[in-house]
Amino acid sequence: MFNFGFGGQNHNNGFGGFPRGGPESFKECYRCYSVAMHSRSNSLEMEKGDKIVLPQSAFNKLARMNIQYPMLFCLSNSKSSNQKTHCGVLEFSAEEGKCYVPHWMMQNLLLEEGALIKVDNVSLPKATYVKLRPQSIDFVKLTNPKAVLETTLRKFTCLTVGDQICVPHNNRNYYIDVRELRPGNACSIIETDCNVDFEAPAGYKEPAPVPKAPDAVGDSQSPPKAPLDVGKKSGSANTKVDSENSKKRNPSFDLAKLAEERAERMRKLSNPSVVPFSGQGRRVDGKTLSASVSSKAKSNTMVGNTTLPKSSPTLKRDLSKFKKKNKGKISGVWGDNGRSLK
């Protein structure tokens, strides 16, 4: 409280040390009516929240009390103490003996127009955890249900376990159950950060699992299957057909085929069909070659890819010496052009 210099501050004193003299708690009974019956023109906006309208006499009593702000109240049905909820106050402009309450709160309290309602001032802890459950699957199908819920809860002051709050959106009301609260059954949500959890809506069914499609070629998530053994012979025709089909489906067979084709091309490149030095010689000046040179070129014989001269007397003599020297050690010696020297 403020101290204007007339005396020390005391919890039992009012402004400036004057005694309060008011009641220690606020407990009143009023005739309950919906906010649509209030004289204010913005009754639709008053439905979007949990704030009530009290008479001026209630403010006079609350001003003389040491209460916590913002003001929070517990509403209960005078005929049934089990039907309770909590709310805040919007203004003190109601007629004496009357209280205006949002219609969805009257439904939670099972109250009719003109029924008696008990209003008690309370202090509530700040919420740290909230679990909600939508009453309809349609709320989950909204484009952004989280943003809709956050916009609606900005107009609320507190939540109570067991309540069914109303979330108006696009000319339609969505109802959400308050399933769990921490640290108590009733908590304030003003200027607080709390974790929000959702239960499955009433009538919600889990979607059926979608069967996995067969692996496509090039799928990085599943390795290619090992190739089947195509070298084994199968006694049945069905096994052969299955083997052929598996070759078409299995990408590893295509890779093996490409490797074989590449190896065949390399073998052709390593063994060219053109024989080196098999052409005819030509002079630089364009004249024809002499007869001796051309006959010498023709006398060469091709062995594999190499040209060798024909057998000469010197070569035969050397071979005969080699034969006599190694007689009995070798079974036979083959000379050029496939002739046996034995």
Stockholm file with secondary structure:
# STOCKHOLM 1.0

chainA/1-342         MFNFGFGGQNHNNGFGGFPRGGPESFKECYRCYSVAMHSRSNSLEMEKGDKIVLPQSAFNKLARMNIQYPMLFCLSNSKSSNQKTHCGVLEFSAEEGKCYVPHWMMQNLLLEEGALIKVDNVSLPKATYVKLRPQSIDFVKLTNPKAVLETTLRKFTCLTVGDQICVPHNNRNYYIDVRELRPGNACSIIETDCNVDFEAPAGYKEPAPVPKAPDAVGDSQSPPKAPLDVGKKSGSANTKVDSENSKKRNPSFDLAKLAEERAERMRKLSNPSVVPFSGQGRRVDGKTLSASVSSKAKSNTMVGNTTLPKSSPTLKRDLSKFKKKNKGKISGVWGDNGRSLK
#=GR chainA/1-342 SS CCCCSSSCCCTTBCGGGCBCCCCSSCEEEEEEEEGGGSSCSCHHHHHSSSEEEEEHHHHHHHHTSCCCSSCEEEEEESSCTTCEEEEEEEEEEECTTEEEECHHHHHHTTCCTTCEEEEEEECCCBCSEEEEEESSHHHHTSSCHHHHHHHHHTTCCEEETTCEEEEECSSCEEEEEEEEEESSSEEECTTCCCEEEECCCTTCCCCCCCCCCCCCTTCSSSCCCCCCCTTSCCSSHHHHHHHHHHHHHCHHHHHHHHHHHHHHHHHHHHSCSSCTTCSCCCCTTSCCCCHHHHHHHHTCEEETTEEECCCCHHHHHHHHHHHHHTTTTCSCCBCGGGCBCC
#=GC SS_cons         CCCCSSSCCCTTBCGGGCBCCCCSSCEEEEEEEEGGGSSCSCHHHHHSSSEEEEEHHHHHHHHTSCCCSSCEEEEEESSCTTCEEEEEEEEEEECTTEEEECHHHHHHTTCCTTCEEEEEEECCCBCSEEEEEESSHHHHTSSCHHHHHHHHHTTCCEEETTCEEEEECSSCEEEEEEEEEESSSEEECTTCCCEEEECCCTTCCCCCCCCCCCCCTTCSSSCCCCCCCTTSCCSSHHHHHHHHHHHHHCHHHHHHHHHHHHHHHHHHHHSCSSCTTCSCCCCTTSCCCCHHHHHHHHTCEEETTEEECCCCHHHHHHHHHHHHHTTTTCSCCBCGGGCBCC
//
